[in-house]
Amino acid sequence: MVSESDSVPNLGQLVRILKGRDADRLGVIVGILDGRFVLVADGDKRKFDRAKRKNLNHLELLDFISPEVVKSILETGRVTNGKLRYAVAKFSNEKVIALKKGDQVDG
């Protein structure tokens, strides 16, 4: 069972969407509505101004928090779509580099 502290979302945290039209896409949490729902955007298909309201049960929280996104949201209350795209690309590139270094892949 997942402990309560593991399922707490943070601003700027990357997530993998598990359900819905955007399934298997990466996104960034740009807003926390309550204990059950968050706003997710990726800067490409889903822009910051039209962030998607998602149920936490339909998301996989990844252990990567983008400091650029957090800093921008805390300072101005918003973030550019370029920074969101950069955060998703940075996470994807780090994952690919880790796999090239010999990490095991499931399957």
MIKE-117301 format. One record per residue: residue in three letters; residue number from 1; x, y, z of N, C-alpha, C, O, CB in turn. Coordinates in Angstrom, 2 decimals, decimal comma, always signed. Glycine has a CB too. Layout:
! residues N
R | type | seq | n.u | n.v | n.w | ca.u | ca.v | ca.w | c.u | c.v | c.w | o.u | o.v | o.w | cb.u | cb.v | cb.w
R | ALA | NUM | X | Y | Z | X | Y | Z | X | Y | Z | X | Y | Z | X | Y | Z;
...
***
This chain:
! residues 107
R | type | seq | n.u | n.v | n.w | ca.u | ca.v | ca.w | c.u | c.v | c.w | o.u | o.v | o.w | cb.u | cb.v | cb.w
R | MET | 1 | +0,84 | -1,18 | +0,00 | +0,00 | +0,00 | +0,00 | +0,88 | +1,24 | +0,00 | +1,93 | +1,26 | +0,65 | -0,96 | +0,00 | +1,22;
R | VAL | 2 | +0,47 | +2,27 | -0,73 | +1,22 | +3,51 | -0,82 | +0,94 | +4,34 | +0,42 | -0,21 | +4,52 | +0,82 | +0,85 | +4,29 | -2,10;
R | SER | 3 | +2,01 | +4,85 | +1,03 | +1,82 | +5,68 | +2,22 | +1,30 | +7,05 | +1,81 | +1,44 | +7,45 | +0,66 | +3,13 | +5,81 | +3,03;
R | GLU | 4 | +0,71 | +7,75 | +2,75 | +0,10 | +9,05 | +2,46 | +1,15 | +10,07 | +2,02 | +0,85 | +10,92 | +1,18 | -0,64 | +9,57 | +3,70;
R | SER | 5 | +2,37 | +10,00 | +2,56 | +3,41 | +10,98 | +2,21 | +3,89 | +10,78 | +0,78 | +4,36 | +11,74 | +0,16 | +4,58 | +10,88 | +3,17;
R | ASP | 6 | +3,80 | +9,56 | +0,23 | +4,24 | +9,31 | -1,13 | +3,27 | +9,87 | -2,17 | +3,67 | +10,13 | -3,30 | +4,40 | +7,82 | -1,34;
R | SER | 7 | +2,01 | +10,08 | -1,79 | +1,02 | +10,50 | -2,76 | +0,70 | +11,99 | -2,68 | -0,31 | +12,43 | -3,22 | -0,23 | +9,71 | -2,56;
R | VAL | 8 | +1,55 | +12,77 | -2,02 | +1,32 | +14,21 | -1,91 | +1,96 | +14,90 | -3,12 | +3,17 | +14,82 | -3,30 | +1,90 | +14,77 | -0,57;
R | PRO | 9 | +1,16 | +15,57 | -3,95 | +1,72 | +16,25 | -5,12 | +2,38 | +17,57 | -4,76 | +2,00 | +18,21 | -3,78 | +0,62 | +16,49 | -6,16;
R | ASN | 10 | +3,37 | +17,96 | -5,55 | +4,06 | +19,23 | -5,36 | +4,01 | +20,03 | -6,65 | +3,96 | +19,45 | -7,74 | +5,53 | +19,01 | -4,91;
R | LEU | 11 | +4,03 | +21,36 | -6,55 | +4,12 | +22,20 | -7,74 | +5,40 | +21,86 | -8,49 | +6,45 | +21,66 | -7,88 | +4,07 | +23,71 | -7,37;
R | GLY | 12 | +5,32 | +21,81 | -9,80 | +6,49 | +21,54 | -10,62 | +6,87 | +20,08 | -10,73 | +7,85 | +19,74 | -11,40 | +7,64 | +22,29 | -10,08;
R | GLN | 13 | +6,10 | +19,20 | -10,10 | +6,41 | +17,77 | -10,13 | +5,95 | +17,17 | -11,46 | +4,85 | +17,47 | -11,93 | +5,75 | +17,04 | -8,94;
R | LEU | 14 | +6,78 | +16,32 | -12,04 | +6,40 | +15,64 | -13,26 | +5,50 | +14,46 | -12,95 | +5,68 | +13,79 | -11,94 | +7,62 | +15,19 | -14,04;
R | VAL | 15 | +4,55 | +14,22 | -13,83 | +3,62 | +13,10 | -13,67 | +3,47 | +12,38 | -15,00 | +3,64 | +12,97 | -16,07 | +2,25 | +13,59 | -13,15;
R | ARG | 16 | +3,14 | +11,10 | -14,93 | +2,76 | +10,33 | -16,09 | +1,25 | +10,15 | -16,00 | +0,74 | +9,66 | -14,99 | +3,52 | +8,95 | -16,18;
R | ILE | 17 | +0,54 | +10,53 | -17,05 | -0,92 | +10,43 | -17,08 | -1,29 | +8,98 | -17,42 | -0,82 | +8,44 | -18,42 | -1,54 | +11,44 | -18,11;
R | LEU | 18 | -2,12 | +8,38 | -16,58 | -2,46 | +6,97 | -16,75 | -3,80 | +6,75 | -17,44 | -3,99 | +5,72 | -18,09 | -2,46 | +6,29 | -15,41;
R | LYS | 19 | -4,72 | +7,67 | -17,30 | -6,08 | +7,50 | -17,83 | -6,47 | +8,67 | -18,72 | -5,96 | +9,78 | -18,57 | -7,09 | +7,34 | -16,68;
R | GLY | 20 | -7,38 | +8,40 | -19,63 | -7,95 | +9,47 | -20,44 | -7,27 | +9,61 | -21,78 | -6,46 | +8,77 | -22,18 | -7,86 | +10,76 | -19,70;
R | ARG | 21 | -7,62 | +10,66 | -22,48 | -7,11 | +10,93 | -23,82 | -5,59 | +11,12 | -23,83 | -4,93 | +10,77 | -24,81 | -7,78 | +12,16 | -24,40;
R | ASP | 22 | -5,05 | +11,67 | -22,76 | -3,61 | +11,96 | -22,68 | -2,83 | +10,82 | -22,03 | -1,72 | +11,06 | -21,55 | -3,39 | +13,24 | -21,91;
R | ALA | 23 | -3,36 | +9,62 | -22,01 | -2,70 | +8,49 | -21,34 | -1,30 | +8,28 | -21,90 | -1,07 | +8,41 | -23,11 | -3,53 | +7,19 | -21,50;
R | ASP | 24 | -0,36 | +7,96 | -21,02 | +1,06 | +7,70 | -21,32 | +1,83 | +8,95 | -21,73 | +2,93 | +8,84 | -22,28 | +1,16 | +6,67 | -22,42;
R | ARG | 25 | +1,29 | +10,13 | -21,49 | +2,02 | +11,37 | -21,75 | +2,56 | +11,92 | -20,43 | +2,02 | +11,62 | -19,36 | +1,11 | +12,42 | -22,46;
R | LEU | 26 | +3,61 | +12,71 | -20,52 | +4,18 | +13,36 | -19,35 | +3,59 | +14,76 | -19,22 | +3,26 | +15,40 | -20,22 | +5,72 | +13,42 | -19,44;
R | GLY | 27 | +3,46 | +15,22 | -17,99 | +2,97 | +16,56 | -17,73 | +3,60 | +17,09 | -16,45 | +4,29 | +16,36 | -15,74 | +1,44 | +16,57 | -17,63;
R | VAL | 28 | +3,36 | +18,35 | -16,18 | +3,89 | +19,02 | -14,99 | +2,72 | +19,56 | -14,18 | +1,80 | +20,14 | -14,75 | +4,89 | +20,17 | -15,38;
R | ILE | 29 | +2,76 | +19,37 | -12,87 | +1,72 | +19,92 | -12,00 | +1,94 | +21,42 | -11,89 | +2,98 | +21,88 | -11,40 | +1,74 | +19,24 | -10,59;
R | VAL | 30 | +0,94 | +22,20 | -12,36 | +1,04 | +23,66 | -12,32 | +0,07 | +24,27 | -11,32 | +0,05 | +25,49 | -11,13 | +0,79 | +24,24 | -13,71;
R | GLY | 31 | -0,74 | +23,44 | -10,68 | -1,67 | +23,93 | -9,68 | -2,22 | +22,77 | -8,87 | -2,42 | +21,68 | -9,39 | -2,81 | +24,71 | -10,33;
R | ILE | 32 | -2,48 | +23,03 | -7,59 | -3,07 | +22,02 | -6,71 | -4,41 | +22,56 | -6,25 | -4,49 | +23,58 | -5,57 | -2,12 | +21,69 | -5,48;
R | LEU | 33 | -5,48 | +21,87 | -6,64 | -6,82 | +22,35 | -6,33 | -7,26 | +21,93 | -4,93 | -7,76 | +22,76 | -4,17 | -7,82 | +21,84 | -7,36;
R | ASP | 34 | -7,09 | +20,66 | -4,60 | -7,41 | +20,15 | -3,27 | -6,65 | +18,83 | -3,11 | -5,71 | +18,56 | -3,86 | -8,96 | +19,95 | -3,08;
R | GLY | 35 | -7,04 | +18,02 | -2,15 | -6,34 | +16,77 | -1,90 | -6,56 | +15,71 | -2,95 | -5,93 | +14,66 | -2,91 | -6,76 | +16,24 | -0,59;
R | ARG | 36 | -7,46 | +15,98 | -3,91 | -7,80 | +14,97 | -4,90 | -7,49 | +15,38 | -6,34 | -7,24 | +14,52 | -7,19 | -9,24 | +14,64 | -4,79;
R | PHE | 37 | -7,51 | +16,68 | -6,63 | -7,35 | +17,15 | -8,01 | -6,18 | +18,12 | -8,13 | -5,90 | +18,90 | -7,22 | -8,63 | +17,81 | -8,49;
R | VAL | 38 | -5,50 | +18,06 | -9,29 | -4,41 | +18,98 | -9,62 | -4,61 | +19,47 | -11,05 | -5,40 | +18,90 | -11,80 | -3,02 | +18,29 | -9,46;
R | LEU | 39 | -3,89 | +20,53 | -11,41 | -3,88 | +21,03 | -12,78 | -2,57 | +20,59 | -13,43 | -1,50 | +20,79 | -12,87 | -4,05 | +22,58 | -12,82;
R | VAL | 40 | -2,67 | +19,99 | -14,62 | -1,51 | +19,46 | -15,32 | -1,41 | +20,11 | -16,69 | -2,41 | +20,25 | -17,39 | -1,59 | +17,91 | -15,44;
R | ALA | 41 | -0,18 | +20,51 | -17,08 | +0,09 | +21,06 | -18,40 | +1,44 | +20,52 | -18,86 | +2,27 | +20,12 | -18,05 | +0,08 | +22,63 | -18,38;
R | ASP | 42 | +1,65 | +20,52 | -20,19 | +2,95 | +20,08 | -20,71 | +3,62 | +21,14 | -21,57 | +4,76 | +20,95 | -22,01 | +2,77 | +18,81 | -21,50;
R | GLY | 43 | +2,94 | +22,25 | -21,84 | +3,51 | +23,34 | -22,62 | +3,42 | +23,11 | -24,11 | +3,71 | +24,02 | -24,88 | +4,93 | +23,53 | -22,23;
R | ASP | 44 | +3,03 | +21,92 | -24,54 | +2,93 | +21,61 | -25,96 | +1,46 | +21,42 | -26,36 | +0,83 | +22,33 | -26,89 | +3,76 | +20,34 | -26,30;
R | LYS | 45 | +0,94 | +20,25 | -26,10 | -0,47 | +19,99 | -26,41 | -1,38 | +20,67 | -25,39 | -2,44 | +21,19 | -25,75 | -0,74 | +18,46 | -26,44;
R | ARG | 46 | -0,98 | +20,66 | -24,14 | -1,77 | +21,24 | -23,06 | -1,00 | +22,44 | -22,51 | -0,04 | +22,27 | -21,76 | -2,06 | +20,18 | -21,92;
R | LYS | 47 | -1,42 | +23,64 | -22,89 | -0,73 | +24,88 | -22,49 | -1,08 | +25,25 | -21,05 | -2,05 | +24,74 | -20,49 | -1,09 | +26,04 | -23,44;
R | PHE | 48 | -0,27 | +26,14 | -20,46 | -0,48 | +26,58 | -19,08 | -1,85 | +27,22 | -18,91 | -2,53 | +26,97 | -17,91 | +0,61 | +27,55 | -18,65;
R | ASP | 49 | -2,27 | +28,05 | -19,87 | -3,55 | +28,76 | -19,77 | -4,75 | +27,82 | -19,84 | -5,83 | +28,18 | -19,38 | -3,66 | +29,80 | -20,87;
R | ARG | 50 | -4,57 | +26,63 | -20,40 | -5,65 | +25,66 | -20,53 | -5,25 | +24,35 | -19,85 | -5,45 | +23,27 | -20,40 | -5,99 | +25,41 | -22,02;
R | ALA | 51 | -4,69 | +24,46 | -18,65 | -4,24 | +23,28 | -17,91 | -5,41 | +22,34 | -17,64 | -6,54 | +22,78 | -17,43 | -3,57 | +23,69 | -16,57;
R | LYS | 52 | -5,12 | +21,05 | -17,64 | -6,16 | +20,02 | -17,47 | -6,29 | +19,66 | -16,00 | -5,30 | +19,42 | -15,31 | -5,83 | +18,76 | -18,29;
R | ARG | 53 | -7,52 | +19,63 | -15,53 | -7,83 | +19,20 | -14,17 | -7,81 | +17,68 | -14,17 | -8,56 | +17,04 | -14,90 | -9,22 | +19,75 | -13,67;
R | LYS | 54 | -6,93 | +17,09 | -13,33 | -6,78 | +15,63 | -13,31 | -6,93 | +15,12 | -11,89 | -6,50 | +15,75 | -10,93 | -5,42 | +15,20 | -13,91;
R | ASN | 55 | -7,54 | +13,94 | -11,78 | -7,67 | +13,23 | -10,52 | -6,32 | +12,59 | -10,19 | -5,69 | +12,01 | -11,07 | -8,81 | +12,15 | -10,58;
R | LEU | 56 | -5,88 | +12,69 | -8,96 | -4,59 | +12,11 | -8,57 | -4,56 | +10,60 | -8,76 | -3,49 | +10,02 | -8,96 | -4,28 | +12,45 | -7,11;
R | ASN | 57 | -5,73 | +9,94 | -8,70 | -5,77 | +8,49 | -8,91 | -5,44 | +8,12 | -10,36 | -5,13 | +6,97 | -10,64 | -7,15 | +7,94 | -8,54;
R | HIS | 58 | -5,51 | +9,08 | -11,28 | -5,24 | +8,83 | -12,68 | -3,84 | +9,26 | -13,09 | -3,52 | +9,30 | -14,28 | -6,26 | +9,54 | -13,53;
R | LEU | 59 | -3,00 | +9,58 | -12,10 | -1,64 | +10,05 | -12,37 | -0,62 | +9,19 | -11,63 | -0,89 | +8,67 | -10,55 | -1,49 | +11,52 | -11,96;
R | GLU | 60 | +0,55 | +9,05 | -12,24 | +1,70 | +8,44 | -11,56 | +2,65 | +9,59 | -11,23 | +3,20 | +10,21 | -12,14 | +2,40 | +7,32 | -12,45;
R | LEU | 61 | +2,86 | +9,86 | -9,95 | +3,76 | +10,93 | -9,54 | +5,20 | +10,45 | -9,69 | +5,59 | +9,43 | -9,12 | +3,47 | +11,37 | -8,07;
R | LEU | 62 | +5,99 | +11,19 | -10,46 | +7,40 | +10,85 | -10,68 | +8,25 | +11,63 | -9,69 | +7,85 | +12,71 | -9,24 | +7,83 | +11,16 | -12,14;
R | ASP | 63 | +9,43 | +11,11 | -9,34 | +10,26 | +11,83 | -8,36 | +11,20 | +12,80 | -9,05 | +12,42 | +12,73 | -8,87 | +11,06 | +10,84 | -7,51;
R | PHE | 64 | +10,65 | +13,70 | -9,82 | +11,40 | +14,78 | -10,46 | +10,58 | +16,04 | -10,33 | +9,45 | +16,11 | -10,81 | +11,72 | +14,45 | -11,97;
R | ILE | 65 | +11,15 | +17,04 | -9,67 | +10,50 | +18,34 | -9,53 | +11,36 | +19,37 | -10,23 | +12,55 | +19,49 | -9,94 | +10,28 | +18,71 | -8,01;
R | SER | 66 | +10,78 | +20,11 | -11,15 | +11,51 | +21,11 | -11,92 | +11,66 | +22,39 | -11,11 | +10,66 | +23,06 | -10,83 | +10,80 | +21,39 | -13,26;
R | PRO | 67 | +12,90 | +22,76 | -10,73 | +13,08 | +23,99 | -9,94 | +12,73 | +25,25 | -10,73 | +12,30 | +26,25 | -10,14 | +14,52 | +24,08 | -9,46;
R | GLU | 68 | +12,90 | +25,22 | -12,06 | +12,58 | +26,39 | -12,87 | +11,08 | +26,67 | -12,84 | +10,66 | +27,82 | -12,73 | +13,04 | +26,18 | -14,33;
R | VAL | 69 | +10,27 | +25,62 | -12,93 | +8,82 | +25,78 | -12,92 | +8,35 | +26,26 | -11,55 | +7,53 | +27,18 | -11,46 | +8,13 | +24,44 | -13,28;
R | VAL | 70 | +8,87 | +25,66 | -10,49 | +8,48 | +26,05 | -9,13 | +8,81 | +27,51 | -8,88 | +7,98 | +28,27 | -8,37 | +9,18 | +25,16 | -8,08;
R | LYS | 71 | +10,03 | +27,92 | -9,24 | +10,46 | +29,30 | -9,01 | +9,57 | +30,29 | -9,77 | +9,18 | +31,32 | -9,23 | +11,93 | +29,48 | -9,44;
R | SER | 72 | +9,26 | +29,97 | -11,01 | +8,43 | +30,86 | -11,82 | +7,02 | +30,98 | -11,26 | +6,48 | +32,08 | -11,19 | +8,38 | +30,36 | -13,26;
R | ILE | 73 | +6,43 | +29,86 | -10,86 | +5,06 | +29,90 | -10,31 | +5,02 | +30,67 | -9,00 | +4,09 | +31,44 | -8,77 | +4,52 | +28,48 | -10,11;
R | LEU | 74 | +6,01 | +30,46 | -8,14 | +6,02 | +31,16 | -6,86 | +6,27 | +32,67 | -7,02 | +5,72 | +33,46 | -6,25 | +7,09 | +30,56 | -5,94;
R | GLU | 75 | +7,09 | +33,07 | -8,00 | +7,40 | +34,48 | -8,20 | +6,27 | +35,24 | -8,90 | +5,90 | +36,33 | -8,48 | +8,68 | +34,62 | -8,99;
R | THR | 76 | +5,72 | +34,65 | -9,98 | +4,78 | +35,39 | -10,81 | +3,37 | +34,81 | -10,82 | +2,43 | +35,46 | -11,28 | +5,28 | +35,45 | -12,21;
R | GLY | 77 | +3,20 | +33,60 | -10,31 | +1,89 | +32,97 | -10,33 | +1,60 | +32,23 | -11,62 | +0,53 | +31,65 | -11,77 | +0,85 | +34,00 | -10,10;
R | ARG | 78 | +2,55 | +32,25 | -12,56 | +2,38 | +31,53 | -13,82 | +3,75 | +31,04 | -14,31 | +4,78 | +31,36 | -13,72 | +1,71 | +32,42 | -14,90;
R | VAL | 79 | +3,73 | +30,27 | -15,38 | +4,97 | +29,75 | -15,94 | +4,81 | +29,74 | -17,46 | +3,71 | +29,56 | -17,97 | +5,29 | +28,31 | -15,39;
R | THR | 80 | +5,91 | +29,94 | -18,18 | +5,84 | +29,94 | -19,64 | +5,73 | +28,50 | -20,15 | +6,19 | +27,56 | -19,50 | +7,07 | +30,64 | -20,26;
R | ASN | 81 | +5,12 | +28,37 | -21,32 | +5,00 | +27,05 | -21,92 | +6,37 | +26,50 | -22,31 | +6,56 | +25,29 | -22,34 | +4,08 | +27,11 | -23,14;
R | GLY | 82 | +7,30 | +27,38 | -22,62 | +8,66 | +26,95 | -22,94 | +9,34 | +26,27 | -21,75 | +10,04 | +25,27 | -21,92 | +9,50 | +28,13 | -23,39;
R | LYS | 83 | +9,13 | +26,80 | -20,56 | +9,71 | +26,18 | -19,37 | +9,08 | +24,82 | -19,09 | +9,76 | +23,90 | -18,64 | +9,54 | +27,10 | -18,14;
R | LEU | 84 | +7,79 | +24,69 | -19,36 | +7,13 | +23,39 | -19,19 | +7,69 | +22,38 | -20,18 | +7,98 | +21,24 | -19,80 | +5,61 | +23,53 | -19,37;
R | ARG | 85 | +7,85 | +22,78 | -21,44 | +8,43 | +21,88 | -22,45 | +9,86 | +21,50 | -22,07 | +10,26 | +20,35 | -22,23 | +8,41 | +22,53 | -23,85;
R | TYR | 86 | +10,62 | +22,48 | -21,56 | +12,00 | +22,22 | -21,14 | +12,05 | +21,21 | -20,00 | +12,89 | +20,31 | -20,00 | +12,67 | +23,54 | -20,71;
R | ALA | 87 | +11,15 | +21,33 | -19,02 | +11,13 | +20,41 | -17,88 | +10,83 | +18,99 | -18,33 | +11,46 | +18,04 | -17,87 | +10,10 | +20,87 | -16,84;
R | VAL | 88 | +9,86 | +18,83 | -19,23 | +9,51 | +17,50 | -19,73 | +10,67 | +16,92 | -20,55 | +11,00 | +15,74 | -20,41 | +8,22 | +17,56 | -20,60;
R | ALA | 89 | +11,28 | +17,75 | -21,40 | +12,40 | +17,28 | -22,22 | +13,61 | +16,92 | -21,36 | +14,28 | +15,93 | -21,62 | +12,80 | +18,35 | -23,26;
R | LYS | 90 | +13,88 | +17,72 | -20,33 | +15,01 | +17,45 | -19,44 | +14,83 | +16,10 | -18,74 | +15,77 | +15,32 | -18,64 | +15,17 | +18,58 | -18,41;
R | PHE | 91 | +13,62 | +15,83 | -18,24 | +13,36 | +14,55 | -17,59 | +13,51 | +13,40 | -18,58 | +14,11 | +12,38 | -18,25 | +11,95 | +14,54 | -16,97;
R | SER | 92 | +12,98 | +13,56 | -19,78 | +13,06 | +12,51 | -20,79 | +14,52 | +12,24 | -21,17 | +14,91 | +11,08 | -21,32 | +12,26 | +12,89 | -22,04;
R | ASN | 93 | +15,32 | +13,30 | -21,33 | +16,73 | +13,13 | -21,68 | +17,51 | +12,46 | -20,57 | +18,36 | +11,60 | -20,85 | +17,36 | +14,48 | -22,01;
R | GLU | 94 | +17,25 | +12,81 | -19,31 | +17,94 | +12,18 | -18,19 | +17,60 | +10,69 | -18,12 | +18,45 | +9,87 | -17,78 | +17,58 | +12,87 | -16,87;
R | LYS | 95 | +16,36 | +10,35 | -18,43 | +15,93 | +8,96 | -18,42 | +16,66 | +8,17 | -19,51 | +17,09 | +7,04 | -19,27 | +14,40 | +8,87 | -18,62;
R | VAL | 96 | +16,80 | +8,76 | -20,70 | +17,49 | +8,10 | -21,81 | +18,96 | +7,92 | -21,48 | +19,53 | +6,86 | -21,75 | +17,32 | +8,91 | -23,11;
R | ILE | 97 | +19,60 | +8,94 | -20,90 | +21,02 | +8,86 | -20,53 | +21,23 | +7,78 | -19,49 | +22,20 | +7,03 | -19,56 | +21,53 | +10,21 | -20,01;
R | ALA | 98 | +20,32 | +7,69 | -18,51 | +20,44 | +6,67 | -17,48 | +20,32 | +5,27 | -18,09 | +21,02 | +4,35 | -17,67 | +19,36 | +6,87 | -16,39;
R | LEU | 99 | +19,45 | +5,11 | -19,07 | +19,30 | +3,82 | -19,73 | +20,55 | +3,46 | -20,54 | +20,93 | +2,29 | -20,61 | +18,06 | +3,82 | -20,64;
R | LYS | 100 | +21,19 | +4,45 | -21,14 | +22,41 | +4,19 | -21,90 | +23,56 | +3,77 | -21,02 | +24,46 | +3,06 | -21,46 | +22,80 | +5,42 | -22,69;
R | LYS | 101 | +23,54 | +4,21 | -19,75 | +24,61 | +3,87 | -18,82 | +24,48 | +2,45 | -18,30 | +25,34 | +2,00 | -17,54 | +24,62 | +4,84 | -17,66;
R | GLY | 102 | +23,44 | +1,74 | -18,69 | +23,34 | +0,33 | -18,32 | +22,27 | -0,01 | -17,31 | +22,25 | -1,13 | -16,80 | +24,61 | -0,12 | -17,80;
R | ASP | 103 | +21,40 | +0,91 | -17,00 | +20,30 | +0,58 | -16,09 | +19,39 | -0,46 | -16,73 | +19,26 | -0,51 | -17,95 | +19,50 | +1,84 | -15,72;
R | GLN | 104 | +18,78 | -1,27 | -15,93 | +17,88 | -2,30 | -16,44 | +16,52 | -1,70 | -16,77 | +16,03 | -0,81 | -16,07 | +17,72 | -3,44 | -15,43;
R | VAL | 105 | +15,93 | -2,20 | -17,83 | +14,58 | -1,79 | -18,22 | +13,65 | -2,94 | -17,91 | +13,98 | -4,10 | -18,15 | +14,50 | -1,39 | -19,73;
R | ASP | 106 | +12,48 | -2,63 | -17,37 | +11,50 | -3,69 | -17,10 | +11,07 | -4,31 | -18,42 | +10,74 | -3,61 | -19,38 | +10,26 | -3,13 | -16,31;
R | GLY | 107 | +11,09 | -5,64 | -18,47 | +10,61 | -6,32 | -19,66 | +11,67 | -6,84 | -20,43 | +11,43 | -7,45 | -21,48 | +9,83 | -5,46 | -20,48;
***
